[in-house]
Amino acid sequence: MSAIAQAPRVARPRRRSSTRSKTKPLLLGGGVLWIVLSAALLAGVVAVNVAVLRLNVELDRTGRERSQLKADVAALRSELSSTAATSRIQRVATEELGLVDADPETTTYVTLRPR
C-alpha cells in the first residue's frame, strides 16, 4: 500500500431533485382539477337542457289547451248568436207584426193525393 492512507469512501445519499417530485403531483392535481371542472360544466349544460326541454313540453301543452279553449269560445259564441237570433225574431214577430202562436185546435192539415 501507499504511504498515504486513503480514507474509505462514504456513500453520500443522493439528493432527489425537488422539482421532479413536485411536478408530478401538480400535473396530476391539475389534470384532475380540469376533469372535475369539465364534468361540472357538462353537468350544468345537461341540467339547463333538461330544464329547457321541460319548459318546451309545458309550453306545447299550454298551447294545445289554448287552441282548445279558443275553439270552445267560438262554439259558444255561435250558439249564443243563434239563440239570440231566435229570441230576437220571436220578439219582432210578436211586438212589431202582431203575430201570435198558432192554436193547435184551429190548425188544419191538407192531404195531397199523388197523381
C-alpha positions as CSV (number, residue, x, y, z in Angstrom):
1,M,0.0,0.0,0.0
2,S,1.0,3.5,-0.4
3,A,2.3,5.7,2.3
4,I,-0.8,7.9,2.3
5,A,-3.7,6.0,3.7
6,Q,-6.8,6.6,1.8
7,A,-9.9,7.2,3.7
8,P,-12.7,4.9,2.9
9,R,-15.3,6.5,0.7
10,V,-18.6,7.1,2.4
11,A,-21.6,6.8,0.2
12,R,-23.5,10.0,0.3
13,P,-27.2,9.8,-0.1
14,R,-28.2,11.3,-3.4
15,R,-30.4,14.3,-3.4
16,R,-33.5,13.9,-5.4
17,S,-34.4,16.8,-7.4
18,S,-37.3,18.5,-5.7
19,T,-38.7,19.8,-9.0
20,R,-39.4,16.4,-10.3
21,S,-41.3,15.2,-7.3
22,K,-43.3,18.4,-7.1
23,T,-44.1,18.4,-10.8
24,K,-46.0,15.1,-10.9
25,P,-48.5,16.0,-8.1
26,L,-49.1,19.4,-9.8
27,L,-49.7,17.8,-13.1
28,L,-51.8,15.1,-11.6
29,G,-53.7,17.6,-9.4
30,G,-54.1,20.0,-12.3
31,G,-55.4,17.2,-14.6
32,V,-57.9,16.0,-12.0
33,L,-58.9,19.6,-11.4
34,W,-59.6,20.1,-15.2
35,I,-61.5,16.9,-15.4
36,V,-63.7,17.8,-12.4
37,L,-64.2,21.3,-13.8
38,S,-65.2,19.9,-17.2
39,A,-67.5,17.4,-15.7
40,A,-69.2,20.1,-13.6
41,L,-69.6,22.3,-16.7
42,L,-71.1,19.4,-18.7
43,A,-73.4,18.6,-15.9
44,G,-74.6,22.2,-15.8
45,V,-75.2,22.2,-19.6
46,V,-77.2,19.0,-19.3
47,A,-79.2,20.4,-16.4
48,V,-80.0,23.6,-18.4
49,N,-81.0,21.4,-21.4
50,V,-83.4,19.3,-19.3
51,A,-85.0,22.5,-17.8
52,V,-85.5,23.9,-21.3
53,L,-87.0,20.7,-22.5
54,R,-89.4,20.6,-19.6
55,L,-90.4,24.2,-20.3
56,N,-91.0,23.4,-24.0
57,V,-93.2,20.5,-23.2
58,E,-95.2,22.6,-20.8
59,L,-95.4,25.4,-23.4
60,D,-96.7,22.9,-26.0
61,R,-99.3,21.6,-23.6
62,T,-100.4,25.1,-22.8
63,G,-100.6,26.0,-26.5
64,R,-102.8,23.0,-27.2
65,E,-105.0,23.9,-24.3
66,R,-105.3,27.5,-25.5
67,S,-106.3,26.3,-29.0
68,Q,-109.0,24.0,-27.5
69,L,-110.3,26.9,-25.4
70,K,-110.4,29.2,-28.4
71,A,-112.4,26.6,-30.3
72,D,-114.8,26.2,-27.3
73,V,-115.3,30.0,-27.1
74,A,-116.0,30.1,-30.9
75,A,-118.6,27.3,-30.5
76,L,-120.2,29.1,-27.5
77,R,-120.4,32.4,-29.4
78,S,-122.1,30.7,-32.3
79,E,-124.6,29.0,-30.0
80,L,-125.3,32.3,-28.3
81,S,-125.7,34.1,-31.6
82,S,-128.2,31.6,-32.9
83,T,-130.1,31.6,-29.6
84,A,-130.2,35.4,-29.6
85,A,-131.3,35.5,-33.2
86,T,-134.2,33.1,-32.5
87,S,-135.5,35.2,-29.5
88,R,-135.0,38.4,-31.4
89,I,-137.0,37.1,-34.4
90,Q,-139.8,35.9,-32.0
91,R,-139.8,39.3,-30.3
92,V,-140.1,41.2,-33.6
93,A,-142.9,38.9,-34.7
94,T,-145.0,39.4,-31.6
95,E,-144.3,43.1,-30.9
96,E,-144.0,44.7,-34.4
97,L,-146.0,42.4,-36.6
98,G,-148.6,41.3,-34.0
99,L,-148.2,37.6,-34.7
100,V,-149.2,35.0,-32.2
101,D,-148.5,31.3,-31.7
102,A,-150.9,29.1,-33.7
103,D,-153.7,27.3,-31.7
104,P,-153.4,23.6,-32.2
105,E,-157.2,23.3,-32.1
106,T,-157.7,25.5,-35.1
107,T,-154.8,24.1,-37.2
108,T,-155.9,22.1,-40.2
109,Y,-153.8,19.9,-42.4
110,V,-154.2,19.3,-46.1
111,T,-153.5,15.9,-47.5
112,L,-152.5,15.8,-51.1
113,R,-153.2,12.8,-53.3
114,P,-150.4,11.6,-55.6
115,R,-151.2,11.7,-59.3
